[in-house]
Every structure is written in structure tokens, then in C-alpha cells.
Amino acid sequence: MLKYLMKKRIIFSNQSMQEILPCLQKQLEGKEILTFEVLNPDFAQGYAGYKIEIEEKEYLYRSYKTWVDLAELLKCKMLTPKESVYPLVTLRFQKLALDSFHIEKPKIKEEKYGRYSTFFQIYKMEEPAFLYYYMQALDNVKITEKTHVLNLGINRGDEFQVIKNKLNTKKYENMKLLGIDYSKTAISYAKQRFPETNVSLYAHDINKLKELDLENFDLLISIGTLQSPDINFKVFLMDLVQNYLSKKAAIILGFPNSRWTGGELIYGAKAPNYAMSEMSLLYNDVIFAKKYLQQHKFRVTLTGKYYVFLTATKIM
């Protein structure tokens, strides 16, 4: 049997994931929390599906990471496991609330990502799979050698905070940082956060950069902003490279391959008119950027997971 019930217990021992997945999908119908029991990952090790026999009963080993991944695919979060009868552990999947900022329609368009929005409650730098690759990108562009940084879509300034934390005080104070965002409330917050004279922040439509009469920069950063439906990505990127970067400039672009919902970062880009994750638009933009920058003598790398980080440095 796929599962057996004992006082309403759902127990998986040696069932395959192909059996478990549809079973949990069905069990989740009409429930907020689903409880089931599996082999305690602490009692074995190996790759998912490794067979192990305990007290003459066969089990398939799976790590907690496997179960967390499954919870994410089911649009759930995994609650703290509980001890069960040896050698089992009780897992609980809780459905995520659908409070994503993606579906919000603010009264003031410019404030969709403002200080009082759901988006403003997101701290990307507290997600290891984001912070790790962003810091790696900063190392790749040799942030310690940069002097003039532009961040488009800066919001409250998290990317600048990482740079500030990463550099020594003297190096940071000698660096000019300029951030632009459409949201006035986000920029107002960022100004309180960065009162330093070497940081300039503007509430402005980045489609109208020419109005600001900007200098050239040796590092451009933009995370999840250039894919906005209000921006013609390909034309805008070409304009940035041709008119706003110095000869030795570097670029860090972050392309979202995820959605924020119910307090969780869920893997996979979401395209209009698709119920599932569909990444054609993401790949189209990433590959265009990579090829275009390579044509302009940039060395380009692609890293990341929930966000694809494109890092480009000049080939001298």
C-alpha cells in the first residue's frame, strides 16, 4: 500500500517519491496543515532513495533538505519536525498564505514597493541563497577597486549596506554611491539609513535618467528592477552600457527566478498566463544581456539560484 493509517497516521517507509508526491497533493486538499511520518534523516545518510533496513523493515532515506524542497513545491513551509516512534520523525507541512506583493494593486503606483508595502517587509540579504551570490558578485567585480557606484531600483538600500559592511571605513568613505528608486517613501527611508555625504539618493523614474545629468560609473547594480513591465529591458540596457558606464566599468544584474509569498522565497520565475513556473522570459533577458555584453568586450558570468546574478567585467 502507498500508505497505511493507524489512528489517522500517514506513514511513508519505502514508498517512492513518485508515489508520495501525488498522495500529499491529495491530502492537502482542504487542509492548512498536513502531518505525516517518515524515516528520521538522523538515522542514516546518503542520497535520496538510499535503501536502509532497520529492525527488519525497509526504508528509503531522504534528508531534511529533500522534504523542505517538497514543501516548497507544494507551496507549503515545513514546520519544526517532531519526534515519533523509532525510527520515524513527524513532519508537518503548512500551506503558505497568498499575500505576495506581486498581486498587490496600490492606490499610488509608485508606492507598490514603498515603505508601507508588503515588498518592504522582504529582507533579501537574510536569505543565504541571495546574500552568498550577491557577495560573490561583489568579489568578482573587485568592489574594493570601485569608486563610483550606481544602483537602479535601490529601494531601502540593502545592496549598499552590504558594500558598507564589506569595506573598511576609509575605502567606503572615498567611494561615491548613487541610488535611484521610483518610490519616494523608500528613498526617504534610505536617506535616514545612509546620512553619509558620499551617498546620494533620488526618487526618480529610471526611464528618465537623462533628466538627472549623471556622470559615468564604474559599477552598475540593479537587482530585480530592469525586468519591470514599465521598462524596455533590451533598449534600456544598451543605453546604460553606451551612456552611463566608464571604460573599465563592471555590472551586477539580478534577475528574479523566484516569487515571494507567505513569508517564503519560492523557486521559479512566474510568467503571465501560466499557473506553473515558466522561465522563458527570464532566460530570454539573461541570454540577451550576456551576448550583448560579450560583444562589448565584457567577461560575463551567471551564478545564483533564486536570483540569477549576471556579473560583467571589462576585458582589458
Secondary structure as UniProt FT lines:
FT   STRAND          4..5
FT   STRAND          10..11
FT   HELIX           17..27
FT   TURN            28..30
FT   STRAND          33..39
FT   HELIX           41..43
FT   TURN            48..49
FT   STRAND          50..54
FT   TURN            55..56
FT   STRAND          57..61
FT   HELIX           64..73
FT   TURN            74..75
FT   STRAND          76..78
FT   STRAND          82..83
FT   TURN            86..87
FT   STRAND          88..95
FT   HELIX           101..103
FT   HELIX           109..111
FT   TURN            112..113
FT   TURN            115..116
FT   HELIX           119..121
FT   HELIX           124..126
FT   HELIX           128..140
FT   TURN            141..142
FT   HELIX           143..145
FT   STRAND          148..152
FT   TURN            155..156
FT   HELIX           158..166
FT   HELIX           169..173
FT   STRAND          176..181
FT   HELIX           184..193
FT   TURN            197..198
FT   STRAND          199..203
FT   HELIX           206..212
FT   STRAND          217..223
FT   TURN            226..227
FT   TURN            229..230
FT   HELIX           233..243
FT   STRAND          245..256
FT   STRAND          258..261
FT   TURN            262..263
FT   STRAND          264..267
FT   TURN            272..273
FT   HELIX           280..295
FT   TURN            296..297
FT   STRAND          298..304
FT   STRAND          307..314
//
